[in-house]
């Protein structure tokens, strides 16, 4: 690897973490290199800097493009393709979360909905059906929250995240003033107004 030690340490670590996030080490290291580099790089430069084969770099770049995590650039008079990452960290995070949702959460939610509409549910499936409904409701609640957060401008989202536990305090206080409209979880007891006043 032809990188300064500081950058090399980050690239190696990112490769290790990438394998835990569902991308292979090579793809993680390519992304880390592009993330740290001020100017766009072409495949030959990436190959030289990381010491990977040209075919591994090409496959890694294709995977990163499929994830929408790198941008393709061309320069006048140069036929080579150059690659870079978005400059805005929030754009990277939003893209990564959206792609993971599309690839992992959405298919699961579709399967849960399909199971709930199945004609093959018998009496022996009553408990299983209830659990599937609970899981479906939870995922729909979380994806609805994600959709709401994703519509926020980045500045507003940062402000909201910066509030941290203060949001919980606000919700608790608002709950005493405003009627709660959320659905109760199956099997949960009615809230006790006397307990809330205490």
C-alpha positions in Angstrom: 0.0 0.0 0.0 1.5 3.3 -1.1 0.0 5.6 1.4 1.2 7.7 4.4 0.9 5.7 7.7 -1.9 7.9 9.0 -4.1 7.3 5.9 -3.1 3.7 5.6 -4.3 3.0 9.1 -7.7 4.5 8.3 -8.0 2.6 5.0 -7.1 -0.7 6.6 -9.6 -0.2 9.5 -12.3 0.8 7.1 -11.7 -2.4 5.1 -12.1 -4.5 8.3 -15.2 -2.7 9.2 -16.6 -3.0 5.7 -16.6 -6.7 6.0 -18.8 -6.4 9.1 -21.2 -4.1 7.3 -21.8 -6.5 4.4 -19.2 -5.3 1.8 -15.9 -7.0 1.2 -12.6 -5.7 2.5 -11.4 -4.5 -0.9 -14.5 -2.4 -1.5 -14.2 -0.9 1.9 -10.6 0.1 1.4 -11.4 1.6 -2.1 -14.1 3.7 -0.5 -11.9 4.8 2.3 -9.2 5.9 -0.1 -11.6 7.9 -2.2 -13.1 9.4 0.9 -9.7 10.6 2.1 -8.5 11.9 -1.2 -9.0 15.5 -2.1 -9.2 15.0 -5.8 -11.0 12.3 -7.9 -8.9 9.2 -8.7 -8.9 6.9 -11.7 -8.8 3.1 -11.5 -5.0 3.0 -12.2 -4.2 5.3 -9.4 -6.4 3.3 -7.0 -4.6 0.2 -8.1 -1.2 1.7 -7.5 -2.1 3.2 -4.1 -3.8 0.2 -2.7 -1.8 -2.6 -4.4 -4.9 -4.4 -5.6 -5.3 -6.0 -9.0 -7.0 -3.9 -11.7 -9.9 -6.4 -11.9 -10.5 -6.2 -8.2 -10.5 -2.4 -8.4 -13.0 -2.4 -11.3 -15.4 -4.8 -9.5 -15.1 -2.7 -6.3 -15.9 0.5 -8.1 -18.9 -1.1 -9.8 -20.2 -2.2 -6.4 -19.7 1.3 -4.9 -21.5 2.7 -7.9 -24.4 0.3 -7.4 -24.6 1.5 -3.8 -24.6 5.1 -5.1 -21.6 5.9 -2.8 -19.2 7.1 -5.5 -19.5 9.6 -8.3 -18.1 9.3 -11.7 -16.2 12.3 -13.2 -14.6 13.0 -16.5 -12.1 15.7 -17.3 -11.6 17.4 -20.7 -9.0 15.7 -22.9 -8.8 12.6 -20.6 -10.7 9.5 -21.6 -10.3 7.8 -18.2 -13.0 7.7 -15.6 -12.4 9.3 -12.3 -14.1 8.5 -9.0 -14.9 10.5 -5.9 -17.2 10.5 -2.9 -19.7 13.2 -2.1 -18.2 16.0 -0.1 -21.2 16.3 2.3 -21.0 13.6 5.0 -24.7 13.8 5.6 -25.3 12.9 1.9 -23.1 9.9 2.3 -25.0 8.8 5.5 -28.4 9.4 3.9 -27.4 7.4 0.8 -26.0 4.5 2.8 -29.1 4.3 5.0 -31.5 4.5 2.1 -29.6 1.8 0.2 -29.6 -0.5 3.2 -33.3 0.1 3.8 -34.0 -0.7 0.1 -31.9 -3.9 0.1 -32.7 -5.2 3.6 -35.7 -3.7 5.3 -38.1 -3.2 2.3 -37.9 -6.9 1.2 -38.6 -8.1 4.8 -41.6 -5.8 5.1 -42.9 -7.0 1.8 -42.6 -10.6 3.0 -44.3 -9.8 6.3 -47.2 -8.2 4.5 -47.4 -11.2 2.1 -47.6 -13.6 5.1 -50.3 -11.6 6.8 -52.5 -11.9 3.7 -51.8 -15.6 3.3 -54.7 -18.0 2.9 -52.7 -20.8 4.6 -52.9 -19.4 8.1 -54.5 -22.1 10.4 -55.5 -22.2 14.0 -52.0 -23.5 15.0 -50.5 -20.3 13.5 -52.4 -17.9 15.8 -49.3 -17.1 18.0 -47.0 -16.9 15.0 -49.4 -14.6 13.2 -49.5 -12.3 16.2 -45.7 -12.1 16.3 -45.5 -11.4 12.6 -48.1 -8.6 13.0 -46.1 -7.1 15.9 -42.9 -7.2 13.9 -44.6 -5.7 10.9 -46.1 -2.9 13.0 -42.7 -2.2 14.5 -40.9 -2.1 11.2 -43.6 0.1 9.7 -43.3 2.5 12.6 -39.5 2.7 12.2 -39.7 3.1 8.4 -42.3 5.8 8.8 -40.0 7.6 11.3 -37.1 7.2 8.9 -39.2 8.7 6.0 -40.1 11.7 8.2 -36.4 12.2 9.2 -35.2 11.8 5.6 -37.5 14.6 4.4 -35.9 17.0 6.9 -33.3 19.4 5.6 -29.8 18.4 6.9 -29.6 21.4 9.2 -32.9 20.6 10.8 -31.9 16.9 11.2 -28.6 17.9 12.8 -30.5 20.2 15.3 -32.9 17.4 16.1 -30.1 14.8 16.7 -28.2 17.3 18.8 -31.2 17.5 21.2 -30.6 13.9 22.2 -32.5 13.0 25.4 -34.1 16.4 25.5 -36.6 15.2 22.9 -37.7 12.5 25.3 -38.3 15.1 28.0 -40.3 17.2 25.5 -42.4 14.2 24.4 -43.1 13.3 28.1 -44.3 16.9 28.8 -46.3 17.1 25.6 -48.0 13.8 26.4 -49.5 15.3 29.6 -50.9 18.2 27.6 -51.8 16.7 24.3 -53.9 13.5 23.8 -51.8 10.5 22.8 -53.0 9.1 19.5 -50.5 6.3 19.0 -51.7 2.7 19.0 -51.0 0.6 22.0 -48.9 -2.5 21.5 -50.9 -5.7 21.5 -51.5 -7.0 25.0 -50.4 -3.8 26.7 -52.6 -2.4 29.5 -54.6 0.9 29.2 -52.5 3.8 30.6 -53.3 4.7 34.2 -54.1 8.5 34.2 -53.4 8.6 38.0 -49.9 7.2 37.4 -49.2 9.8 34.7 -50.2 12.6 37.1 -47.7 11.4 39.7 
